[in-house]
Amino acid sequence: MSISPLIWFVVAWFIFVGLVKLAFRDKVKVYYYVAMMARSSGVEGFLRPLANLISGVPSVLIFIVVAAFFVVAMVYAIPVLIPMPFQVLGYLVGLVPSFIRMLGINLAATVSVLMSLHTITTQQAATQLVENRFTPATPLIPGVTISVNIFLIILIAIGISILIHEVSHGIVALRYGGRIKSGGAFLSLFILYGGFVEVDESDLRKKAGLRGVLAMLSAGVFSNMILSIIAVGLMYLALIPVLQPYLSGIIITSIAKDSPAFYANIPVGSILLAINGKPITSVMSLLYVLEGLKPGSQVTLTIFHSGLIHTYNLVTSSNPYDPNLPFIGISVSDRLFYQFVYWLWTINVVIILLNTMPAWPLDGGQFLYHVLLSIPGLNEKWASRVMTAVSAVLWMLFIFTLIVSLSSGLWRIAVTPP
């Protein structure tokens, strides 16, 4: 009798909680056995040396750079300073629209479709939503909306991104003379986790004014932008010919019987590096290369297998599902390096988009709240009322986007199939 993986998961979690309580006792607080948090007031001592590294950078320059990036990302778009290469996304990305713009575009697209079709559940409606630039939202549910293996990679990327985000808040706060109350980490069911740095915003505002608070709030997403650039740099690194066999390419997981790949004796488990000399770094890039081919096209596959690079020449046949499309006969999956780099880039862009949205409890909401407090005649009570109204509208639009994404089936285009 086999035991469900879910049961093993729950058992492992409770064993883990028990061991943590036994080892750390009062240092880790457990909430109803489903979540735990470790908090320490000594985080400032850890962050102080890092803050000293930027002590020579003028505070005005820090404010201008990080706050300007934050404002642009909040109201207009994220400037992607180094676009991902063609082989990763299929097209060069120069600007990613801000979250506010995305929500507005999604609302307009949905209204347009409703007026013409009076429904958003048909395939035709979904197509029209895409044509109207609707950006779907997808909950990342392992085994449902995304594979378990990919989900584990995403968790690692999220952990790194959140850690750098929170540390950046603390470093800039210290640079402006602020004080760190505490910091720590939290974990829930091995799924939700992250770190936090609790800054004394009142103290920071007294010492550095509005400029210091806004710089601190902006620093997190600025560091996420740096991480996204690093991810892009790693992907370009994978395109260097000498490193391609070890970092680039896609795994050939199976070969269809009586297919061109079958008769060419291409080994299962080998790495497809290129087709007709065009580098392949992901399954998506393979699809873009195949778009330029037809049934009967002669192709050259560059394969890495058993430590050596081999070349296979074959002629594409007709796809069994669509005679007009070419068919090689291979099933493929992305390599671990590409998956991690892609999701590190994606997660950091998402964190920037979400955190710059001017709604509570996000950084964008805190940013706008402090700006409102600086307006003469607008007291804390009215600033809170304005923020409550703005937050309610934006979160309702986000929920609306999620509902439309799920009901129309568009969430499928934003995830990796399980």
MARKE-872126 format. One line per field, with one value per residue (C-alpha): residue number from 1; residue in three letters; x, y, z. Coordinates in steps of 0.02 Angstrom, whole numbers, plus 50000, padded with zeros to 5 digits. Example, Ala and Ser with C-alpha at 12.3 -4.5 7.8 and 13.67 -1.06 7.14 Angstrom:
i <- (1;2) $
aa <- (ALA;SER) $
xx <- (50615;50684) $
yy <- (49775;49947) $
zz <- (50390;50357) $
# end
This chain:
i <- (1;2;3;4;5;6;7;8;9;10;11;12;13;14;15;16;17;18;19;20;21;22;23;24;25;26;27;28;29;30;31;32;33;34;35;36;37;38;39;40;41;42;43;44;45;46;47;48;49;50;51;52;53;54;55;56;57;58;59;60;61;62;63;64;65;66;67;68;69;70;71;72;73;74;75;76;77;78;79;80;81;82;83;84;85;86;87;88;89;90;91;92;93;94;95;96;97;98;99;100;101;102;103;104;105;106;107;108;109;110;111;112;113;114;115;116;117;118;119;120;121;122;123;124;125;126;127;128;129;130;131;132;133;134;135;136;137;138;139;140;141;142;143;144;145;146;147;148;149;150;151;152;153;154;155;156;157;158;159;160;161;162;163;164;165;166;167;168;169;170;171;172;173;174;175;176;177;178;179;180;181;182;183;184;185;186;187;188;189;190;191;192;193;194;195;196;197;198;199;200;201;202;203;204;205;206;207;208;209;210;211;212;213;214;215;216;217;218;219;220;221;222;223;224;225;226;227;228;229;230;231;232;233;234;235;236;237;238;239;240;241;242;243;244;245;246;247;248;249;250;251;252;253;254;255;256;257;258;259;260;261;262;263;264;265;266;267;268;269;270;271;272;273;274;275;276;277;278;279;280;281;282;283;284;285;286;287;288;289;290;291;292;293;294;295;296;297;298;299;300;301;302;303;304;305;306;307;308;309;310;311;312;313;314;315;316;317;318;319;320;321;322;323;324;325;326;327;328;329;330;331;332;333;334;335;336;337;338;339;340;341;342;343;344;345;346;347;348;349;350;351;352;353;354;355;356;357;358;359;360;361;362;363;364;365;366;367;368;369;370;371;372;373;374;375;376;377;378;379;380;381;382;383;384;385;386;387;388;389;390;391;392;393;394;395;396;397;398;399;400;401;402;403;404;405;406;407;408;409;410;411;412;413;414;415;416;417;418) $
aa <- (MET;SER;ILE;SER;PRO;LEU;ILE;TRP;PHE;VAL;VAL;ALA;TRP;PHE;ILE;PHE;VAL;GLY;LEU;VAL;LYS;LEU;ALA;PHE;ARG;ASP;LYS;VAL;LYS;VAL;TYR;TYR;TYR;VAL;ALA;MET;MET;ALA;ARG;SER;SER;GLY;VAL;GLU;GLY;PHE;LEU;ARG;PRO;LEU;ALA;ASN;LEU;ILE;SER;GLY;VAL;PRO;SER;VAL;LEU;ILE;PHE;ILE;VAL;VAL;ALA;ALA;PHE;PHE;VAL;VAL;ALA;MET;VAL;TYR;ALA;ILE;PRO;VAL;LEU;ILE;PRO;MET;PRO;PHE;GLN;VAL;LEU;GLY;TYR;LEU;VAL;GLY;LEU;VAL;PRO;SER;PHE;ILE;ARG;MET;LEU;GLY;ILE;ASN;LEU;ALA;ALA;THR;VAL;SER;VAL;LEU;MET;SER;LEU;HIS;THR;ILE;THR;THR;GLN;GLN;ALA;ALA;THR;GLN;LEU;VAL;GLU;ASN;ARG;PHE;THR;PRO;ALA;THR;PRO;LEU;ILE;PRO;GLY;VAL;THR;ILE;SER;VAL;ASN;ILE;PHE;LEU;ILE;ILE;LEU;ILE;ALA;ILE;GLY;ILE;SER;ILE;LEU;ILE;HIS;GLU;VAL;SER;HIS;GLY;ILE;VAL;ALA;LEU;ARG;TYR;GLY;GLY;ARG;ILE;LYS;SER;GLY;GLY;ALA;PHE;LEU;SER;LEU;PHE;ILE;LEU;TYR;GLY;GLY;PHE;VAL;GLU;VAL;ASP;GLU;SER;ASP;LEU;ARG;LYS;LYS;ALA;GLY;LEU;ARG;GLY;VAL;LEU;ALA;MET;LEU;SER;ALA;GLY;VAL;PHE;SER;ASN;MET;ILE;LEU;SER;ILE;ILE;ALA;VAL;GLY;LEU;MET;TYR;LEU;ALA;LEU;ILE;PRO;VAL;LEU;GLN;PRO;TYR;LEU;SER;GLY;ILE;ILE;ILE;THR;SER;ILE;ALA;LYS;ASP;SER;PRO;ALA;PHE;TYR;ALA;ASN;ILE;PRO;VAL;GLY;SER;ILE;LEU;LEU;ALA;ILE;ASN;GLY;LYS;PRO;ILE;THR;SER;VAL;MET;SER;LEU;LEU;TYR;VAL;LEU;GLU;GLY;LEU;LYS;PRO;GLY;SER;GLN;VAL;THR;LEU;THR;ILE;PHE;HIS;SER;GLY;LEU;ILE;HIS;THR;TYR;ASN;LEU;VAL;THR;SER;SER;ASN;PRO;TYR;ASP;PRO;ASN;LEU;PRO;PHE;ILE;GLY;ILE;SER;VAL;SER;ASP;ARG;LEU;PHE;TYR;GLN;PHE;VAL;TYR;TRP;LEU;TRP;THR;ILE;ASN;VAL;VAL;ILE;ILE;LEU;LEU;ASN;THR;MET;PRO;ALA;TRP;PRO;LEU;ASP;GLY;GLY;GLN;PHE;LEU;TYR;HIS;VAL;LEU;LEU;SER;ILE;PRO;GLY;LEU;ASN;GLU;LYS;TRP;ALA;SER;ARG;VAL;MET;THR;ALA;VAL;SER;ALA;VAL;LEU;TRP;MET;LEU;PHE;ILE;PHE;THR;LEU;ILE;VAL;SER;LEU;SER;SER;GLY;LEU;TRP;ARG;ILE;ALA;VAL;THR;PRO;PRO) $
xx <- (50000;50077;50068;50017;50161;50049;50047;50236;50244;50136;50229;50397;50336;50280;50443;50539;50439;50469;50658;50665;50571;50685;50845;50804;50665;50616;50724;50597;50413;50289;50114;49984;50114;50089;50213;50367;50468;50643;50671;50829;50874;51055;51027;51093;51265;51265;51209;51321;51479;51377;51311;51489;51530;51419;51465;51568;51423;51333;51162;51086;51150;51080;50910;50906;50954;50845;50694;50692;50694;50554;50442;50466;50428;50275;50187;50258;50370;50521;50670;50751;50928;50995;50862;50858;50931;50815;50840;50762;50599;50582;50593;50691;50610;50651;50515;50397;50238;50207;50080;49958;49969;49948;49791;49720;49756;49679;49521;49504;49537;49406;49275;49308;49283;49126;49048;49078;49049;48956;49064;49245;49238;49249;49407;49367;49358;49526;49604;49533;49598;49773;49754;49705;49867;49787;49922;49863;49898;49931;49940;50093;50020;50143;50076;49928;49986;50171;50279;50348;50529;50504;50416;50569;50678;50556;50565;50754;50741;50610;50717;50870;50769;50676;50835;50927;50772;50757;50943;50946;50810;50917;51081;51009;50918;51083;51171;51048;51075;50921;50898;50854;50729;50746;50759;50733;50651;50486;50431;50262;50236;50400;50309;50293;50456;50564;50659;50621;50711;50608;50665;50618;50536;50492;50673;50734;50615;50674;50857;50852;50684;50571;50720;50793;50628;50593;50770;50752;50585;50654;50813;50731;50664;50822;50921;50797;50835;51021;50980;50880;51030;51142;51020;51027;51217;51219;51108;51226;51367;51280;51291;51482;51530;51653;51524;51372;51388;51385;51261;51156;51046;50894;50880;50809;50699;50624;50621;50461;50466;50485;50523;50670;50762;50730;50808;50953;50994;50994;51025;50899;50970;51084;51088;51024;51138;51089;50985;51063;51192;51063;51092;50954;50945;50765;50612;50540;50690;50671;50493;50552;50686;50561;50443;50558;50555;50432;50404;50543;50671;50849;50914;51077;51066;51215;51208;51314;51328;51454;51570;51579;51488;51405;51318;51161;51085;50902;50749;50594;50430;50251;50187;50056;49942;49965;50034;50090;50213;50386;50418;50584;50517;50600;50527;50630;50644;50743;50907;50924;51037;50913;50765;50851;50913;50747;50649;50775;50747;50559;50539;50639;50538;50377;50440;50478;50307;50213;50311;50301;50111;50052;49944;49960;50056;50180;50331;50237;50096;50219;50307;50147;50090;50248;50235;50055;50111;50232;50091;50047;49873;49857;49869;49898;49711;49674;49832;49774;49601;49673;49788;49646;49541;49685;49736;49558;49539;49706;49683;49508;49582;49713;49580;49481;49634;49657;49473;49478;49642;49571;49399;49467;49605;49740;49834;49902;50010;50106;50164;50264;50149;50162) $
yy <- (50000;50164;50319;50483;50608;50737;50633;50618;50806;50841;50714;50789;50963;50915;50820;50974;51089;50974;50969;51159;51184;51059;51138;51323;51330;51514;51580;51523;51561;51433;51485;51345;51222;51286;51429;51482;51642;51681;51861;51944;52120;52090;52108;52286;52223;52107;52243;52381;52323;52313;52489;52550;52492;52629;52760;52853;52868;53036;53010;53128;53018;52861;52945;53008;52839;52721;52836;52882;52698;52664;52804;52758;52574;52626;52738;52689;52539;52442;52489;52322;52386;52225;52132;51944;51867;51812;51630;51653;51745;51746;51935;52078;52161;52345;52399;52300;52402;52451;52354;52500;52505;52316;52320;52463;52375;52214;52305;52392;52229;52134;52271;52272;52083;52087;52220;52116;51939;51960;51821;51785;51596;51553;51519;51667;51780;51718;51753;51929;51960;51915;52027;52169;52143;52062;52004;51848;51811;51634;51557;51445;51282;51135;50991;51095;51253;51212;51057;51012;51021;51195;51248;51201;51306;51451;51437;51453;51604;51684;51655;51737;51883;51920;51908;52033;52145;52154;52171;52320;52407;52387;52442;52603;52641;52627;52733;52873;52856;52752;52612;52429;52362;52180;52058;51877;51743;51651;51483;51402;51222;51226;51333;51513;51583;51738;51864;52034;52186;52296;52477;52611;52727;52862;52873;52872;53013;53119;53096;53094;53169;53114;53084;52951;52858;52856;52799;52657;52603;52611;52514;52343;52344;52427;52277;52163;52256;52220;52036;52030;52103;51969;51835;51906;51910;51727;51685;51776;51679;51519;51577;51576;51431;51351;51348;51299;51110;51134;51277;51291;51174;51067;50886;50759;50654;50534;50493;50454;50288;50299;50485;50575;50579;50392;50347;50467;50368;50521;50459;50490;50595;50694;50885;50979;51131;51204;51182;51242;51335;51432;51410;51326;51376;51332;51240;51409;51451;51282;51329;51493;51405;51276;51415;51448;51267;51163;50976;50913;51041;50981;51020;50997;50958;50992;50865;50849;50669;50569;50719;50747;50859;50766;50828;50743;50782;50738;50790;50847;50755;50816;50839;50705;50838;50969;50915;51094;51094;51014;50861;50799;50673;50726;50766;50893;50983;51133;51111;51159;51308;51388;51355;51436;51588;51614;51606;51714;51847;51822;51823;51984;52071;52014;52076;52246;52254;52202;52302;52465;52455;52600;52493;52438;52340;52349;52462;52565;52595;52651;52761;52851;52865;52957;53070;53113;53152;53280;53378;53533;53523;53334;53252;53070;53033;53093;53014;52847;52870;52907;52756;52643;52695;52678;52509;52442;52491;52417;52253;52235;52259;52127;52003;52045;52003;51838;51790;51831;51737;51580;51585;51616;51487;51616;51568;51419;51528;51597;51435;51279;51127;51004) $
zz <- (50000;49944;50051;49971;49947;50030;50190;50187;50161;50314;50421;50369;50413;50590;50620;50561;50676;50823;50792;50775;50939;51026;50959;50969;51100;51127;50985;50855;50876;50808;50754;50766;50698;50520;50522;50618;50633;50695;50747;50812;50867;50818;50631;50633;50682;50531;50410;50475;50381;50221;50248;50274;50097;50027;50157;50027;49905;49926;50004;49875;49734;49817;49834;49654;49579;49682;49701;49517;49469;49594;49531;49347;49387;49487;49361;49191;49164;49223;49114;49076;49056;48978;48878;48886;48726;48586;48629;48801;48776;48588;48578;48654;48803;48827;48949;49060;49092;49273;49376;49370;49180;49169;49276;49174;49009;49076;49128;48960;48866;48966;48945;48758;48746;48854;48744;48588;48650;48816;48889;48935;48939;48754;48656;48544;48696;48759;48590;48589;48765;48706;48554;48670;48770;48922;49045;49139;49322;49379;49553;49565;49631;49622;49520;49460;49374;49378;49397;49567;49504;49433;49592;49696;49580;49599;49789;49783;49667;49780;49935;49857;49788;49950;50054;49944;49940;50130;50161;50041;50143;50298;50218;50149;50312;50406;50274;50312;50500;50536;50659;50630;50757;50710;50568;50534;50430;50420;50351;50325;50267;50168;50039;50100;50163;50161;50263;50335;50405;50521;50503;50630;50502;50630;50685;50505;50457;50603;50558;50367;50324;50182;50069;50184;50204;50016;49978;50103;50030;49852;49888;49889;49712;49649;49713;49624;49464;49492;49519;49357;49265;49341;49282;49106;49113;49161;49013;48894;48977;48923;48741;48741;48624;48746;48885;48782;48806;48995;49019;48863;48761;48803;48856;48732;48845;48716;48531;48433;48342;48152;48162;48078;48245;48267;48099;48130;48290;48402;48579;48717;48859;48744;48740;48587;48571;48401;48245;48082;48185;48286;48474;48573;48757;48798;48735;48687;48580;48493;48444;48369;48267;48203;48147;48001;47943;47841;47813;47701;47764;47785;47960;48052;48238;48351;48493;48650;48711;48812;48827;48638;48513;48368;48211;48141;47972;47942;47844;47938;47909;47932;48108;48150;48224;48087;47916;47881;48027;48030;48138;48207;48332;48494;48665;48760;48926;48985;49078;49261;49225;49106;49221;49370;49274;49188;49350;49442;49309;49310;49500;49517;49383;49469;49638;49562;49480;49636;49764;49666;49660;49771;49884;50065;50131;49986;49972;49843;49967;50102;49974;49924;50105;50158;50005;50055;50233;50165;50079;50181;50258;50233;50404;50447;50457;50281;50210;50282;50206;50034;50045;50101;49951;49826;49898;49890;49706;49653;49747;49674;49500;49539;49598;49440;49333;49424;49400;49214;49194;49274;49194;49019;49032;48996;49153;49056;48943;49092;49171;49138;49119;49265) $
# end
